[in-house]
Amino acid sequence: MNPEHLQQLVIRTMPYGKYKDRIIADLPGHYLGWFAREGFPKGELGALIALMYELDHNNLRMLLDPLRKR
């Protein structure tokens, strides 16, 4: 796991869709699960969503709390 990717989860926003402009770390679990079932986007965005899915699925969202306070 790359620490820079964790930081990006609390900075980058969704560029499209129902949750456009929402920070990736704030995407709801059911939406992340939908991506896991249907396929993650290509590139860095897909990698970040996949990472957020893993954090959410394993109940590790709290790992991002210290990064939000920066």
C-alpha positions in Angstrom: 0.0 0.0 0.0 1.4 3.3 -1.1 1.0 6.2 1.5 0.6 8.6 -1.3 -2.5 6.7 -2.5 -4.0 6.9 0.9 -3.5 10.7 0.9 -5.2 10.9 -2.6 -8.3 9.2 -1.2 -9.0 12.2 1.0 -8.2 14.7 -1.7 -9.4 13.4 -5.1 -13.0 13.6 -6.0 -15.2 11.5 -8.3 -15.1 13.1 -11.8 -18.5 11.8 -12.9 -21.6 9.8 -11.9 -24.1 10.0 -9.1 -21.4 11.0 -6.6 -19.6 13.5 -8.8 -17.4 15.9 -6.9 -17.6 13.8 -3.7 -14.2 12.9 -2.1 -13.3 9.2 -2.9 -12.9 8.5 0.8 -16.5 9.6 1.3 -18.1 7.4 -1.3 -20.7 5.1 0.2 -20.0 1.4 0.6 -22.8 0.2 -1.7 -21.3 2.3 -4.5 -17.8 0.9 -3.9 -19.4 -2.6 -3.9 -21.1 -1.8 -7.2 -17.7 -1.0 -8.8 -16.2 -4.2 -7.3 -19.0 -6.2 -9.0 -19.2 -4.3 -12.3 -15.5 -3.4 -12.7 -13.3 -0.6 -11.6 -12.4 2.2 -14.0 -9.1 2.1 -15.8 -6.1 4.0 -14.5 -5.4 5.7 -11.3 -9.0 6.5 -10.5 -9.9 2.8 -10.7 -6.9 1.9 -8.5 -8.0 4.5 -5.9 -11.6 3.3 -5.9 -10.4 -0.3 -5.6 -8.2 0.7 -2.6 -11.2 2.5 -1.0 -13.3 -0.5 -1.5 -10.8 -2.7 0.3 -10.6 -0.2 3.2 -14.4 -0.1 3.4 -14.9 -3.8 3.0 -12.4 -4.5 5.8 -13.8 -1.8 8.1 -10.6 0.2 7.9 -12.0 3.7 7.0 -10.7 5.0 10.2 -7.1 4.7 8.9 -7.9 7.8 6.8 -8.9 10.0 9.7 -5.4 11.4 10.5 -5.0 12.3 6.8 -8.2 14.3 6.8 -6.9 16.6 9.5 -3.9 17.8 7.5 
